Amino acid sequence: MRARSLLIPVLVVFASACGGPQTPAAAPEANSGSGEEQSASSAEEPADEGGGGEAEAAQQAPAIPTECHPKAEACVPNPKFVQRLCNGRYPSMALYLFGNGKWTRAYLTRKTEAWNASGGASAGGFLEFDEEVLLLAERKADKNGMQIGSGVGYDALRWDGSCVTLSGEEVTQKKPPSAKNVKVEWRFLDDNVQEALRKDEAINGAYLERRKECKGAVSGDVSAACVKADQKLSDAIVRYVRNGGTVPVPTTLPE
């Protein structure tokens, strides 16, 4: 009987050896090449159901500042963003920034020639007395050089997306009774911005009236009625943005 009792454990061990080692439960593949790799943070932490909108907005506009630059007295964007913005002309981005409500507004104290000291594109012409702009950057004169006036200047953004350089005496932050603005050109706005703006009844009405009067013309020899309708559309857009209307993140971002 003792010999038989010793035999049973031996047979059990032998059978286990023949079956090979037991394989642990398969783990998810770290990188299957499907493009649907799950991040470690999302696997370990529960999803924040309330923050999805903010995360999506951050992905849509990673290069657009949301906070005031800490080294400036006025609330202005990050200098690197301003440099990209003023190297070109971005009318849709101008509407987006004016609609943000964060950045410091200023108003012209006199009629001033438009020029861009940053070296980028300039619309030329003149800014009108009481024209509204957004301050983008502060310019302080060289302490070792000759100063004229306050020695402080600004780079600023107009409603048409062009940047201008202004002296401290040419602007004030005191809002006039009726602020002016340079005309917003509908044809230069991004498609997604146009689509969003046309959801407003007043803008869509002005757009349809302009299309009727201008008959597809955008410049050159146009009728007085077309010029009037074009200005009416610009006024409707500015009024909408000033009153808190939403402008989506443009598809064209400063490069």
Long-range contacts (C-beta under 8 A, 24 or more apart in sequence): 57-249, 60-249, 61-249, 61-253, 63-253, 63-254, 64-96, 64-249, 64-253, 66-102, 68-102, 68-103, 72-137, 72-138, 73-138, 74-104, 74-135, 74-138, 74-154, 74-173, 75-102, 75-103, 75-104, 75-135, 76-103, 76-104, 76-135, 76-136, 76-137, 76-138, 77-103, 77-136, 79-137, 81-254, 82-136, 82-137, 82-155, 83-118, 84-254, 84-255, 85-136, 85-157, 85-163, 85-254, 86-116, 86-118, 86-120, 86-136, 86-155, 86-163, 87-118, 87-119, 87-120, 87-121, 87-254, 87-255, 88-120, 88-121, 88-254, 88-255, 89-120, 89-121, 89-123, 89-160, 89-161, 89-162, 90-161, 90-250, 90-252, 90-253, 90-254, 91-160, 91-161, 91-184, 91-185, 91-188, 91-189, 92-161, 92-188, 92-189, 92-190, 92-193, 92-247, 92-250, 92-251, 92-252, 93-161, 93-250, 93-252, 93-253, 93-254, 94-134, 94-157, 94-158, 94-159, 94-160, 94-161, 95-159, 95-184, 95-189, 95-193, 95-237, 95-241, 95-247, 96-193, 96-247, 96-248, 96-249, 96-250, 97-134, 97-157, 98-134, 98-157, 98-159, 98-241, 98-242, 99-241, 99-244, 99-245, 99-246, 99-247, 101-244, 103-134, 103-135, 103-136, 104-134, 104-135, 104-173, 105-132, 105-133, 105-134, 105-135, 105-173, 105-175, 106-132, 106-133, 106-134, 106-135, 106-154, 106-156, 106-166, 106-171, 106-172, 106-173, 107-131, 107-132, 107-133, 107-171, 107-172, 107-173, 107-174, 107-175, 107-176, 107-179, 108-133, 108-166, 108-170, 108-171, 109-169, 109-170, 109-171, 109-172, 110-170, 112-164, 112-166, 112-170, 114-158, 114-162, 114-164, 115-164, 115-165, 116-155, 116-162, 116-163, 116-164, 116-165, 117-155, 117-165, 118-155, 118-163, 118-165, 120-163, 121-162, 121-163, 122-162, 122-163, 122-164, 123-158, 123-160, 123-162, 123-182, 127-158, 127-164, 127-166, 127-182, 128-180, 128-182, 129-180, 130-176, 130-178, 130-179, 130-180, 131-158, 131-179, 131-180, 131-181, 131-182, 132-159, 132-179, 132-180, 132-181, 133-157, 133-158, 133-164, 133-166, 133-171, 135-171, 136-163, 139-165, 158-182, 159-183, 159-184, 159-238, 160-184, 160-185, 160-188, 161-188, 181-238, 183-230, 183-231, 183-234, 184-234, 184-237, 184-238, 185-234, 186-210, 186-230, 186-233, 186-234, 186-237, 187-218, 190-250, 190-251, 190-252, 191-251, 192-248, 192-250, 192-251, 193-247, 193-248, 193-250, 196-246, 196-247, 196-248, 197-237, 197-240, 197-245, 197-247, 200-236, 200-240, 200-245, 202-236, 202-239, 202-240, 203-233, 203-236, 203-237, 203-240, 205-236, 206-232, 206-233, 206-235, 206-236, 207-233, 209-233
